[in-house]
Amino acid sequence: MTIKKVYGSDVYNKVIELLEKRGVSIKDIAEIVLFLQSEYISNLDVETCIESVEAVFQKREVQNVFLTGIQLDILAEEGKLLFPLQEMLASDEPLYGVDEVMALGIVNIYGSIGFTNYGYVDKLKHGVLKKLNDKRNGVHTFLDDLVGAVAAAASSRIAHRHRREEEEKWRQEI
């Protein structure tokens, strides 16, 4: 078996390709970010949210989690996992928490605000998360949590930047 070198751009491109195949776009995630932050940042637009989502996806650990999670979802759809894991993933077993644990790794990148954002979107199932959570649309045990985590992280990233910009304005007023 020959092992090929894996470049960051290959991983990023594969993740975006898999997301699209699973019915999720960067814009879908950005719309969740906009939903999370528009109450706090009045002039926030979807383009800024897209830029933040893309920045989160540039992190290799985020890419790795997505590759792993999506692969497990696909294997569960194909019925290729061992019992009882197959049944737990296919039904999105409520006590199976590995999907949330993986999502928390993403959320943690931009600090504690990400945890509250993630909990909120995970419970609410806003936007594309509602579609992913619907069992009639395939197995997305991991993907729904991972998408919510990226939205939460991108939202946190925006919140941190916004605060930094506010503080710079305050300094100029002094």
OpenMM code with the backbone's topology and positions (N, CA, C; nanometers):
from openmm import Vec3, app, unit

residues = "MET THR ILE LYS LYS VAL TYR GLY SER ASP VAL TYR ASN LYS VAL ILE GLU LEU LEU GLU LYS ARG GLY VAL SER ILE LYS ASP ILE ALA GLU ILE VAL LEU PHE LEU GLN SER GLU TYR ILE SER ASN LEU ASP VAL GLU THR CYS ILE GLU SER VAL GLU ALA VAL PHE GLN LYS ARG GLU VAL GLN ASN VAL PHE LEU THR GLY ILE GLN LEU ASP ILE LEU ALA GLU GLU GLY LYS LEU LEU PHE PRO LEU GLN GLU MET LEU ALA SER ASP GLU PRO LEU TYR GLY VAL ASP GLU VAL MET ALA LEU GLY ILE VAL ASN ILE TYR GLY SER ILE GLY PHE THR ASN TYR GLY TYR VAL ASP LYS LEU LYS HIS GLY VAL LEU LYS LYS LEU ASN ASP LYS ARG ASN GLY VAL HIS THR PHE LEU ASP ASP LEU VAL GLY ALA VAL ALA ALA ALA ALA SER SER ARG ILE ALA HIS ARG HIS ARG ARG GLU GLU GLU GLU LYS TRP ARG GLN GLU ILE".split()
positions = [
    Vec3(0.0841, -0.1172, 0.0000),
    Vec3(0.0000, 0.0000, 0.0000),
    Vec3(0.0895, 0.1246, 0.0000),
    Vec3(0.0649, 0.2108, -0.0955),
    Vec3(0.1391, 0.3360, -0.1055),
    Vec3(0.0589, 0.4464, -0.0380),
    Vec3(0.1245, 0.5179, 0.0496),
    Vec3(0.0590, 0.6276, 0.1189),
    Vec3(0.1004, 0.7582, 0.0516),
    Vec3(-0.0012, 0.8346, 0.0099),
    Vec3(0.0239, 0.9612, -0.0579),
    Vec3(0.0368, 1.0736, 0.0437),
    Vec3(0.1111, 1.1757, 0.0082),
    Vec3(0.1193, 1.2954, 0.0912),
    Vec3(-0.0148, 1.3679, 0.0855),
    Vec3(-0.0549, 1.4218, 0.1986),
    Vec3(-0.1813, 1.4937, 0.2072),
    Vec3(-0.1517, 1.6412, 0.2313),
    Vec3(-0.1951, 1.7235, 0.1388),
    Vec3(-0.1758, 1.8682, 0.1482),
    Vec3(-0.3014, 1.9336, 0.2048),
    Vec3(-0.2810, 2.0434, 0.2772),
    Vec3(-0.3926, 2.1145, 0.3372),
    Vec3(-0.4990, 2.1540, 0.2377),
    Vec3(-0.4583, 2.1971, 0.1207),
    Vec3(-0.5569, 2.2382, 0.0194),
    Vec3(-0.6415, 2.1194, -0.0267),
    Vec3(-0.5812, 1.9996, -0.0318),
    Vec3(-0.6573, 1.8796, -0.0688),
    Vec3(-0.7646, 1.8498, 0.0344),
    Vec3(-0.7276, 1.8634, 0.1615),
    Vec3(-0.8213, 1.8348, 0.2692),
    Vec3(-0.9348, 1.9375, 0.2681),
    Vec3(-0.9000, 2.0646, 0.2579),
    Vec3(-1.0009, 2.1707, 0.2532),
    Vec3(-1.0977, 2.1472, 0.1367),
    Vec3(-1.0431, 2.1237, 0.0180),
    Vec3(-1.1280, 2.1029, -0.1001),
    Vec3(-1.2189, 1.9819, -0.0843),
    Vec3(-1.1690, 1.8759, -0.0235),
    Vec3(-1.2500, 1.7555, -0.0031),
    Vec3(-1.3636, 1.7831, 0.0949),
    Vec3(-1.3344, 1.8570, 0.1998),
    Vec3(-1.4386, 1.8903, 0.2969),
    Vec3(-1.5490, 1.9721, 0.2306),
    Vec3(-1.5120, 2.0720, 0.1531),
    Vec3(-1.6127, 2.1554, 0.0855),
    Vec3(-1.6930, 2.0705, -0.0129),
    Vec3(-1.6256, 1.9827, -0.0851),
    Vec3(-1.6945, 1.8923, -0.1786),
    Vec3(-1.7945, 1.8031, -0.1044),
    Vec3(-1.7518, 1.7443, 0.0066),
    Vec3(-1.8401, 1.6570, 0.0845),
    Vec3(-1.9585, 1.7340, 0.1423),
    Vec3(-1.9329, 1.8544, 0.1903),
    Vec3(-2.0424, 1.9370, 0.2417),
    Vec3(-2.1479, 1.9582, 0.1335),
    Vec3(-2.1024, 1.9959, 0.0155),
    Vec3(-2.1963, 2.0210, -0.0940),
    Vec3(-2.2728, 1.8947, -0.1314),
    Vec3(-2.2035, 1.7805, -0.1347),
    Vec3(-2.2712, 1.6535, -0.1646),
    Vec3(-2.3758, 1.6194, -0.0595),
    Vec3(-2.3521, 1.6656, 0.0643),
    Vec3(-2.4451, 1.6380, 0.1744),
    Vec3(-2.5506, 1.7477, 0.1878),
    Vec3(-2.5500, 1.8438, 0.0953),
    Vec3(-2.6545, 1.9454, 0.0924),
    Vec3(-2.6295, 2.0678, 0.1780),
    Vec3(-2.5017, 2.0970, 0.2073),
    Vec3(-2.4680, 2.2129, 0.2905),
    Vec3(-2.3697, 2.3010, 0.2150),
    Vec3(-2.3984, 2.4304, 0.2112),
    Vec3(-2.3060, 2.5252, 0.1488),
    Vec3(-2.2450, 2.6144, 0.2574),
    Vec3(-2.1369, 2.6786, 0.2210),
    Vec3(-2.0758, 2.7770, 0.3106),
    Vec3(-2.1779, 2.8856, 0.3435),
    Vec3(-2.2556, 2.9255, 0.2444),
    Vec3(-2.3572, 3.0290, 0.2669),
    Vec3(-2.4625, 2.9819, 0.3663),
    Vec3(-2.5013, 2.8547, 0.3615),
    Vec3(-2.5973, 2.8013, 0.4588),
    Vec3(-2.5454, 2.8199, 0.6013),
    Vec3(-2.4181, 2.7913, 0.6201),
    Vec3(-2.3572, 2.8050, 0.7528),
    Vec3(-2.3472, 2.9528, 0.7893),
    Vec3(-2.3112, 3.0361, 0.6923),
    Vec3(-2.3007, 3.1804, 0.7162),
    Vec3(-2.4346, 3.2391, 0.7578),
    Vec3(-2.5427, 3.1871, 0.7060),
    Vec3(-2.6750, 3.2365, 0.7444),
    Vec3(-2.7058, 3.2068, 0.8908),
    Vec3(-2.6546, 3.0954, 0.9415),
    Vec3(-2.6688, 3.0660, 1.0847),
    Vec3(-2.5852, 3.1655, 1.1657),
    Vec3(-2.4661, 3.1956, 1.1172),
    Vec3(-2.3800, 3.2935, 1.1837),
    Vec3(-2.4505, 3.4293, 1.1884),
    Vec3(-2.5070, 3.4695, 1.0779),
    Vec3(-2.5795, 3.5965, 1.0716),
    Vec3(-2.6941, 3.5968, 1.1722),
    Vec3(-2.7662, 3.4868, 1.1804),
    Vec3(-2.8754, 3.4724, 1.2770),
    Vec3(-2.8240, 3.4891, 1.4202),
    Vec3(-2.7088, 3.4301, 1.4489),
    Vec3(-2.6530, 3.4364, 1.5840),
    Vec3(-2.6029, 3.5756, 1.6217),
    Vec3(-2.5468, 3.6484, 1.5260),
    Vec3(-2.4782, 3.7739, 1.5583),
    Vec3(-2.5519, 3.9016, 1.5205),
    Vec3(-2.6535, 3.8926, 1.4353),
    Vec3(-2.7171, 4.0161, 1.3863),
    Vec3(-2.7824, 4.0974, 1.4978),
    Vec3(-2.8227, 4.0347, 1.6042),
    Vec3(-2.8813, 4.1070, 1.7180),
    Vec3(-2.7766, 4.1946, 1.7885),
    Vec3(-2.6510, 4.1541, 1.7794),
    Vec3(-2.5430, 4.2228, 1.8506),
    Vec3(-2.4610, 4.3167, 1.7615),
    Vec3(-2.4626, 4.2892, 1.6315),
    Vec3(-2.3855, 4.3701, 1.5367),
    Vec3(-2.4818, 4.4135, 1.4268),
    Vec3(-2.5273, 4.5358, 1.4357),
    Vec3(-2.6367, 4.5820, 1.3496),
    Vec3(-2.6026, 4.5839, 1.2007),
    Vec3(-2.4792, 4.6113, 1.1660),
    Vec3(-2.4431, 4.6229, 1.0246),
    Vec3(-2.3794, 4.4956, 0.9683),
    Vec3(-2.3960, 4.3844, 1.0361),
    Vec3(-2.3367, 4.2582, 0.9907),
    Vec3(-2.4059, 4.2110, 0.8630),
    Vec3(-2.3253, 4.1652, 0.7676),
    Vec3(-2.3818, 4.1136, 0.6426),
    Vec3(-2.3350, 3.9701, 0.6191),
    Vec3(-2.4024, 3.9045, 0.5272),
    Vec3(-2.3732, 3.7635, 0.5016),
    Vec3(-2.2322, 3.7433, 0.4451),
    Vec3(-2.1796, 3.8420, 0.3719),
    Vec3(-2.0446, 3.8292, 0.3163),
    Vec3(-1.9401, 3.8204, 0.4274),
    Vec3(-1.9574, 3.9006, 0.5327),
    Vec3(-1.8670, 3.8945, 0.6474),
    Vec3(-1.8778, 3.7586, 0.7156),
    Vec3(-1.9982, 3.7082, 0.7231),
    Vec3(-2.0206, 3.5765, 0.7844),
    Vec3(-1.9580, 3.4660, 0.7004),
    Vec3(-1.9675, 3.4757, 0.5695),
    Vec3(-1.9051, 3.3776, 0.4801),
    Vec3(-1.7537, 3.3775, 0.5012),
    Vec3(-1.6949, 3.4967, 0.5085),
    Vec3(-1.5501, 3.5077, 0.5297),
    Vec3(-1.5092, 3.4408, 0.6614),
    Vec3(-1.5908, 3.4578, 0.7636),
    Vec3(-1.5596, 3.3979, 0.8932),
    Vec3(-1.5735, 3.2454, 0.8897),
    Vec3(-1.6761, 3.1966, 0.8243),
    Vec3(-1.6945, 3.0514, 0.8098),
    Vec3(-1.5764, 2.9917, 0.7338),
    Vec3(-1.5365, 3.0569, 0.6257),
    Vec3(-1.4220, 3.0077, 0.5480),
    Vec3(-1.2943, 3.0076, 0.6309),
    Vec3(-1.2773, 3.1075, 0.7170),
    Vec3(-1.1590, 3.1122, 0.8040),
    Vec3(-1.1583, 2.9945, 0.9015),
    Vec3(-1.2735, 2.9594, 0.9545),
    Vec3(-1.2821, 2.8438, 1.0445),
    Vec3(-1.2460, 2.7166, 0.9687),
    Vec3(-1.2962, 2.7044, 0.8476),
    Vec3(-1.2659, 2.5851, 0.7673),
    Vec3(-1.1192, 2.5767, 0.7247),
    Vec3(-1.0451, 2.6838, 0.7348),
    Vec3(-0.9022, 2.6795, 0.7026),
    Vec3(-0.8223, 2.6069, 0.8109),
    Vec3(-0.8808, 2.5909, 0.9281),
    Vec3(-0.8124, 2.5214, 1.0374),
    Vec3(-0.8094, 2.3714, 1.0079),
    Vec3(-0.6911, 2.3150, 1.0111),
    Vec3(-0.6754, 2.1738, 0.9760),
    Vec3(-0.7525, 2.0826, 1.0707),
    Vec3(-0.7558, 2.1169, 1.2002),
    Vec3(-0.8291, 2.0312, 1.2931),
    Vec3(-0.9785, 2.0301, 1.2621),
    Vec3(-1.0315, 2.1406, 1.2105),
    Vec3(-1.1719, 2.1459, 1.1694),
    Vec3(-1.1923, 2.0556, 1.0480),
    Vec3(-1.1024, 2.0656, 0.9529),
    Vec3(-1.1112, 1.9811, 0.8335),
    Vec3(-1.1076, 1.8326, 0.8719),
    Vec3(-1.0182, 1.7979, 0.9626),
    Vec3(-1.0052, 1.6576, 1.0031),
    Vec3(-1.1318, 1.6057, 1.0696),
    Vec3(-1.1906, 1.6875, 1.1545),
    Vec3(-1.3135, 1.6464, 1.2222),
    Vec3(-1.4249, 1.6265, 1.1199),
    Vec3(-1.4345, 1.7162, 1.0223),
    Vec3(-1.5381, 1.7017, 0.9202),
    Vec3(-1.5179, 1.5764, 0.8359),
    Vec3(-1.3953, 1.5506, 0.7944),
    Vec3(-1.3703, 1.4284, 0.7168),
    Vec3(-1.4130, 1.3051, 0.7944),
    Vec3(-1.3766, 1.3003, 0.9199),
    Vec3(-1.4096, 1.1847, 1.0044),
    Vec3(-1.5600, 1.1730, 1.0252),
    Vec3(-1.6235, 1.2819, 1.0630),
    Vec3(-1.7667, 1.2791, 1.0902),
    Vec3(-1.8506, 1.2453, 0.9685),
    Vec3(-1.8194, 1.3090, 0.8569),
    Vec3(-1.8959, 1.2815, 0.7345),
    Vec3(-1.8744, 1.1369, 0.6899),
    Vec3(-1.7519, 1.0874, 0.7015),
    Vec3(-1.7259, 0.9486, 0.6638),
    Vec3(-1.8090, 0.8528, 0.7491),
    Vec3(-1.8184, 0.8794, 0.8778),
    Vec3(-1.8999, 0.7942, 0.9652),
    Vec3(-2.0481, 0.8033, 0.9291),
    Vec3(-2.0968, 0.9225, 0.8964),
    Vec3(-2.2360, 0.9374, 0.8527),
    Vec3(-2.2615, 0.8566, 0.7255),
    Vec3(-2.1692, 0.8644, 0.6310),
    Vec3(-2.1846, 0.7903, 0.5047),
    Vec3(-2.1855, 0.6400, 0.5306),
    Vec3(-2.0923, 0.5928, 0.6113),
    Vec3(-2.0886, 0.4500, 0.6433),
    Vec3(-2.2163, 0.4053, 0.7132),
    Vec3(-2.2717, 0.4889, 0.7997),
    Vec3(-2.3975, 0.4558, 0.8661),
    Vec3(-2.5119, 0.4497, 0.7649),
    Vec3(-2.5140, 0.5414, 0.6698),
    Vec3(-2.6173, 0.5378, 0.5651),
    Vec3(-2.6087, 0.4099, 0.4834),
    Vec3(-2.4863, 0.3657, 0.4601),
    Vec3(-2.4643, 0.2448, 0.3804),
    Vec3(-2.4786, 0.1173, 0.4626),
    Vec3(-2.5016, 0.1293, 0.5928),
    Vec3(-2.5168, 0.0125, 0.6796),
    Vec3(-2.3874, -0.0639, 0.6992),
    Vec3(-2.2740, 0.0031, 0.6972),
    Vec3(-2.1436, -0.0629, 0.6999),
    Vec3(-2.0717, -0.0565, 0.8346),
    Vec3(-2.1406, -0.0158, 0.9388),
    Vec3(-2.0780, -0.0088, 1.0698),
    Vec3(-2.1132, -0.1324, 1.1527),
    Vec3(-2.0335, -0.1584, 1.2499),
    Vec3(-2.0570, -0.2719, 1.3384),
    Vec3(-2.1763, -0.2463, 1.4303),
    Vec3(-2.2463, -0.3534, 1.4673),
    Vec3(-2.3494, -0.3453, 1.5696),
    Vec3(-2.2799, -0.3267, 1.7042),
    Vec3(-2.3268, -0.2422, 1.7888),
    Vec3(-2.4465, -0.1582, 1.7878),
    Vec3(-2.4223, -0.0161, 1.7348),
    Vec3(-2.2968, 0.0147, 1.6955),
    Vec3(-2.2670, 0.1485, 1.6465),
    Vec3(-2.3555, 0.1842, 1.5272),
    Vec3(-2.3791, 0.0894, 1.4383),
    Vec3(-2.4637, 0.1135, 1.3217),
    Vec3(-2.6002, 0.1672, 1.3634),
    Vec3(-2.6618, 0.1013, 1.4574),
    Vec3(-2.7948, 0.1402, 1.5013),
    Vec3(-2.7929, 0.2747, 1.5743),
    Vec3(-2.6895, 0.2975, 1.6534),
    Vec3(-2.6808, 0.4231, 1.7277),
    Vec3(-2.6651, 0.5424, 1.6339),
    Vec3(-2.5806, 0.5278, 1.5325),
    Vec3(-2.5601, 0.6400, 1.4401),
    Vec3(-2.6780, 0.6571, 1.3452),
    Vec3(-2.7327, 0.5469, 1.2975),
    Vec3(-2.8451, 0.5551, 1.2039),
    Vec3(-2.9668, 0.6216, 1.2682),
    Vec3(-2.9829, 0.6033, 1.3987),
    Vec3(-3.0975, 0.6620, 1.4681),
    Vec3(-3.0624, 0.7914, 1.5405),
    Vec3(-2.9365, 0.8320, 1.5347),
    Vec3(-2.8874, 0.9486, 1.6092),
    Vec3(-2.9254, 0.9344, 1.7565),
    Vec3(-2.8863, 0.8221, 1.8118),
    Vec3(-2.9134, 0.7857, 1.9511),
    Vec3(-2.8849, 0.9026, 2.0453),
    Vec3(-2.9845, 0.9447, 2.1234),
    Vec3(-2.9661, 1.0611, 2.2107),
    Vec3(-2.8513, 1.0482, 2.3115),
    Vec3(-2.8202, 0.9297, 2.3575),
    Vec3(-2.7128, 0.9134, 2.4549),
    Vec3(-2.5764, 0.8913, 2.3906),
    Vec3(-2.5718, 0.8873, 2.2591),
    Vec3(-2.4447, 0.8798, 2.1880),
    Vec3(-2.3944, 1.0230, 2.1754),
    Vec3(-2.2860, 1.0565, 2.2428),
    Vec3(-2.2414, 1.1948, 2.2477),
    Vec3(-2.1099, 1.2233, 2.1788),
    Vec3(-2.0572, 1.1267, 2.1054),
    Vec3(-1.9286, 1.1470, 2.0391),
    Vec3(-1.9384, 1.2584, 1.9354),
    Vec3(-2.0534, 1.2697, 1.8704),
    Vec3(-2.0722, 1.3764, 1.7718),
    Vec3(-2.0616, 1.5139, 1.8375),
    Vec3(-2.1202, 1.5293, 1.9550),
    Vec3(-2.1088, 1.6564, 2.0267),
    Vec3(-1.9665, 1.6796, 2.0769),
    Vec3(-1.9008, 1.5741, 2.1209),
    Vec3(-1.7624, 1.5885, 2.1682),
    Vec3(-1.6732, 1.6384, 2.0542),
    Vec3(-1.6904, 1.5830, 1.9347),
    Vec3(-1.6128, 1.6284, 1.8197),
    Vec3(-1.6457, 1.7740, 1.7873),
    Vec3(-1.7731, 1.8090, 1.7964),
    Vec3(-1.8147, 1.9461, 1.7680),
    Vec3(-1.7526, 2.0438, 1.8677),
    Vec3(-1.7408, 2.0046, 1.9919),
    Vec3(-1.6846, 2.0937, 2.0932),
    Vec3(-1.5382, 2.1255, 2.0658),
    Vec3(-1.4682, 2.0358, 1.9994),
    Vec3(-1.3308, 2.0645, 1.9599),
    Vec3(-1.3237, 2.1827, 1.8646),
    Vec3(-1.4229, 2.1953, 1.7793),
    Vec3(-1.4295, 2.3082, 1.6861),
    Vec3(-1.4703, 2.4344, 1.7611),
    Vec3(-1.5710, 2.4224, 1.8420),
    Vec3(-1.6257, 2.5353, 1.9162),
    Vec3(-1.5183, 2.6019, 2.0016),
    Vec3(-1.4308, 2.5239, 2.0590),
    Vec3(-1.3300, 2.5721, 2.1526),
    Vec3(-1.2233, 2.6605, 2.0872),
    Vec3(-1.2126, 2.6580, 1.9558),
    Vec3(-1.1083, 2.7336, 1.8865),
    Vec3(-1.1167, 2.8834, 1.9166),
    Vec3(-1.2374, 2.9370, 1.9295),
    Vec3(-1.2548, 3.0808, 1.9487),
    Vec3(-1.3093, 3.1177, 2.0862),
    Vec3(-1.2870, 3.0344, 2.1851),
    Vec3(-1.3189, 3.0708, 2.3220),
    Vec3(-1.4563, 3.0290, 2.3702),
    Vec3(-1.4833, 3.0653, 2.4935),
    Vec3(-1.6026, 3.0170, 2.5639),
    Vec3(-1.7341, 3.0655, 2.5037),
    Vec3(-1.7361, 3.1793, 2.4369),
    Vec3(-1.8598, 3.2263, 2.3745),
    Vec3(-1.9100, 3.1239, 2.2720),
    Vec3(-1.8161, 3.0493, 2.2132),
    Vec3(-1.8533, 2.9460, 2.1180),
    Vec3(-1.9401, 2.8374, 2.1797),
    Vec3(-1.9165, 2.8063, 2.3073),
    Vec3(-1.9956, 2.7031, 2.3739),
    Vec3(-2.1421, 2.7438, 2.3843),
    Vec3(-2.1660, 2.8690, 2.4228),
    Vec3(-2.3050, 2.9123, 2.4356),
    Vec3(-2.3705, 2.9239, 2.2979),
    Vec3(-2.2955, 2.9736, 2.1989),
    Vec3(-2.3498, 2.9796, 2.0631),
    Vec3(-2.3850, 2.8402, 2.0123),
    Vec3(-2.2958, 2.7450, 2.0375),
    Vec3(-2.3196, 2.6086, 1.9904),
    Vec3(-2.4423, 2.5474, 2.0583),
    Vec3(-2.4507, 2.5607, 2.1884),
    Vec3(-2.5658, 2.5051, 2.2595),
    Vec3(-2.6969, 2.5616, 2.2077),
    Vec3(-2.6952, 2.6911, 2.1782),
    Vec3(-2.8149, 2.7582, 2.1291),
    Vec3(-2.8554, 2.7049, 1.9917),
    Vec3(-2.7609, 2.7019, 1.8967),
    Vec3(-2.7980, 2.6553, 1.7616),
    Vec3(-2.8267, 2.5057, 1.7598),
    Vec3(-2.7595, 2.4294, 1.8465),
    Vec3(-2.7846, 2.2855, 1.8515),
    Vec3(-2.9269, 2.2573, 1.8996),
    Vec3(-2.9727, 2.3347, 1.9937),
    Vec3(-3.1085, 2.3165, 2.0454),
    Vec3(-3.2131, 2.3707, 1.9482),
    Vec3(-3.1852, 2.4869, 1.8907),
    Vec3(-3.2820, 2.5551, 1.8056),
    Vec3(-3.2953, 2.4911, 1.6669),
    Vec3(-3.1845, 2.4398, 1.6130),
    Vec3(-3.1819, 2.3801, 1.4778),
    Vec3(-3.2248, 2.4811, 1.3719),
    Vec3(-3.1586, 2.5958, 1.3719),
    Vec3(-3.1893, 2.7028, 1.2769),
    Vec3(-3.1329, 2.6716, 1.1382),
    Vec3(-3.2038, 2.7142, 1.0351),
    Vec3(-3.1555, 2.7046, 0.8972),
    Vec3(-3.1324, 2.5619, 0.8521),
    Vec3(-3.0167, 2.5390, 0.7907),
    Vec3(-2.9841, 2.4086, 0.7342),
    Vec3(-2.9785, 2.2995, 0.8421),
    Vec3(-2.9602, 2.3381, 0.9671),
    Vec3(-2.9556, 2.2387, 1.0749),
    Vec3(-3.0883, 2.1643, 1.0886),
    Vec3(-3.1976, 2.2326, 1.0618),
    Vec3(-3.3291, 2.1675, 1.0679),
    Vec3(-3.3379, 2.0568, 0.9623),
    Vec3(-3.2901, 2.0856, 0.8420),
    Vec3(-3.2908, 1.9856, 0.7349),
    Vec3(-3.1996, 1.8679, 0.7696),
    Vec3(-3.0817, 1.8974, 0.8218),
    Vec3(-2.9876, 1.7910, 0.8563),
    Vec3(-3.0400, 1.7043, 0.9702),
    Vec3(-3.1177, 1.7605, 1.0580),
    Vec3(-3.1693, 1.6862, 1.1727),
    Vec3(-3.2882, 1.5975, 1.1355),
    Vec3(-3.3477, 1.6205, 1.0194),
    Vec3(-3.4613, 1.5420, 0.9732),
    Vec3(-3.4114, 1.4073, 0.9214),
    Vec3(-3.4482, 1.3012, 0.9881),
    Vec3(-3.3985, 1.1660, 0.9559),
    Vec3(-3.4373, 1.1210, 0.8145),
    Vec3(-3.5386, 1.1836, 0.7548),
    Vec3(-3.5786, 1.1462, 0.6180),
    Vec3(-3.4773, 1.1921, 0.5148),
    Vec3(-3.3852, 1.2810, 0.5543),
    Vec3(-3.2852, 1.3360, 0.4623),
    Vec3(-3.1509, 1.2665, 0.4713),
    Vec3(-3.1458, 1.1483, 0.5311),
    Vec3(-3.0210, 1.0743, 0.5422),
    Vec3(-2.9663, 1.0775, 0.6833),
    Vec3(-2.8511, 1.0142, 0.7003),
    Vec3(-2.7858, 1.0112, 0.8310),
    Vec3(-2.6889, 1.1295, 0.8380),
    Vec3(-2.7141, 1.2150, 0.9337),
    Vec3(-2.6291, 1.3325, 0.9555),
    Vec3(-2.5994, 1.3469, 1.1046),
    Vec3(-2.5791, 1.2332, 1.1693),
    Vec3(-2.5529, 1.2323, 1.3134),
    Vec3(-2.4375, 1.3240, 1.3483),
    Vec3(-2.3316, 1.3190, 1.2702),
    Vec3(-2.2158, 1.4044, 1.2950),
    Vec3(-2.2310, 1.5399, 1.2273),
    Vec3(-2.2765, 1.5403, 1.1028),
    Vec3(-2.2751, 1.6629, 1.0245),
    Vec3(-2.3569, 1.7744, 1.0866),
    Vec3(-2.4733, 1.7441, 1.1415),
    Vec3(-2.5533, 1.8528, 1.1986),
    Vec3(-2.4798, 1.9207, 1.3139),
    Vec3(-2.4134, 1.8423, 1.3980),
    Vec3(-2.3392, 1.9011, 1.5095),
    Vec3(-2.2157, 1.9761, 1.4612),
    Vec3(-2.1489, 1.9230, 1.3609),
    Vec3(-2.0281, 1.9875, 1.3109),
    Vec3(-2.0600, 2.1194, 1.2405),
    Vec3(-2.1677, 2.1221, 1.1649),
    Vec3(-2.2101, 2.2465, 1.0996),
    Vec3(-2.2466, 2.3505, 1.2052),
    Vec3(-2.3208, 2.3075, 1.3072),
    Vec3(-2.3545, 2.3986, 1.4169),
    Vec3(-2.2305, 2.4507, 1.4867),
    Vec3(-2.1304, 2.3644, 1.5017),
    Vec3(-2.0055, 2.4047, 1.5671),
    Vec3(-1.9289, 2.5068, 1.4840),
    Vec3(-1.9242, 2.4884, 1.3537),
    Vec3(-1.8560, 2.5862, 1.2676),
    Vec3(-1.9298, 2.7190, 1.2726),
    Vec3(-2.0620, 2.7151, 1.2693),
    Vec3(-2.1394, 2.8388, 1.2796),
    Vec3(-2.1114, 2.9083, 1.4127),
    Vec3(-2.1052, 2.8315, 1.5191),
    Vec3(-2.0775, 2.8894, 1.6513),
    Vec3(-1.9370, 2.9475, 1.6569),
    Vec3(-1.8399, 2.8762, 1.6021),
    Vec3(-1.7016, 2.9253, 1.6021),
    Vec3(-1.6887, 3.0506, 1.5162),
    Vec3(-1.7495, 3.0493, 1.3984),
    Vec3(-1.7432, 3.1667, 1.3104),
    Vec3(-1.8131, 3.2858, 1.3748),
    Vec3(-1.9214, 3.2597, 1.4439),
    Vec3(-1.9930, 3.3641, 1.5157),
    Vec3(-1.9068, 3.4219, 1.6277),
    Vec3(-1.8393, 3.3356, 1.6991),
    Vec3(-1.7493, 3.3795, 1.8069),
    Vec3(-1.6341, 3.4615, 1.7508),
    Vec3(-1.5820, 3.4177, 1.6387),
    Vec3(-1.4734, 3.4911, 1.5727),
    Vec3(-1.5189, 3.6339, 1.5403),
    Vec3(-1.6383, 3.6469, 1.4876),
    Vec3(-1.6932, 3.7783, 1.4545),
    Vec3(-1.7133, 3.8609, 1.5810),
    Vec3(-1.7656, 3.8004, 1.6856),
    Vec3(-1.7882, 3.8718, 1.8114),
    Vec3(-1.6570, 3.9247, 1.8682),
    Vec3(-1.5521, 3.8432, 1.8647),
    Vec3(-1.4215, 3.8865, 1.9141),
    Vec3(-1.3674, 4.0032, 1.8317),
    Vec3(-1.3792, 3.9942, 1.7008),
    Vec3(-1.3317, 4.1028, 1.6139),
    Vec3(-1.4105, 4.2316, 1.6364),
    Vec3(-1.5406, 4.2155, 1.6515),
    Vec3(-1.6258, 4.3323, 1.6742),
    Vec3(-1.5862, 4.4024, 1.8042),
    Vec3(-1.5631, 4.3253, 1.9077),
    Vec3(-1.5230, 4.3839, 2.0356),
    Vec3(-1.3881, 4.4553, 2.0230),
    Vec3(-1.2947, 4.3940, 1.9523),
    Vec3(-1.1638, 4.4560, 1.9316),
    Vec3(-1.1792, 4.5894, 1.8574),
    Vec3(-1.2651, 4.5943, 1.7565),
    Vec3(-1.2896, 4.7180, 1.6823),
    Vec3(-1.3537, 4.8246, 1.7721),
    Vec3(-1.4478, 4.7826, 1.8568),
    Vec3(-1.5093, 4.8770, 1.9508),
    Vec3(-1.4049, 4.9354, 2.0446),
    Vec3(-1.3183, 4.8511, 2.0972),
    Vec3(-1.2148, 4.8971, 2.1893),
    Vec3(-1.1188, 4.9938, 2.1214),
    Vec3(-1.0870, 4.9704, 1.9962),
    Vec3(-1.0013, 5.0627, 1.9221),
    Vec3(-1.0680, 5.1989, 1.9074),
    Vec3(-1.1985, 5.2007, 1.8840),
    Vec3(-1.2733, 5.3264, 1.8751),
    Vec3(-1.2719, 5.3990, 2.0095),
    Vec3(-1.2880, 5.3242, 2.1180),
    Vec3(-1.2865, 5.3849, 2.2515),
    Vec3(-1.1517, 5.4507, 2.2784),
    Vec3(-1.0455, 5.3830, 2.2390),
    Vec3(-0.9107, 5.4399, 2.2602),
    Vec3(-0.8936, 5.5705, 2.1839),
    Vec3(-0.9479, 5.5765, 2.0664),
    Vec3(-0.9370, 5.6968, 1.9840),
    Vec3(-1.0168, 5.8136, 2.0442),
    Vec3(-1.1212, 5.7822, 2.1185),
    Vec3(-1.2046, 5.8861, 2.1798),
    Vec3(-1.1364, 5.9489, 2.3002),
    Vec3(-1.0404, 5.8797, 2.3574),
    Vec3(-0.9739, 5.9290, 2.4793),
    Vec3(-0.8767, 6.0398, 2.4467),
] * unit.nanometer
topology = app.Topology()
chain = topology.addChain("A")
for resn in residues:
    res = topology.addResidue(resn, chain)
    for name in ("N", "CA", "C"):
        topology.addAtom(name, app.Element.getBySymbol(name[0]), res)
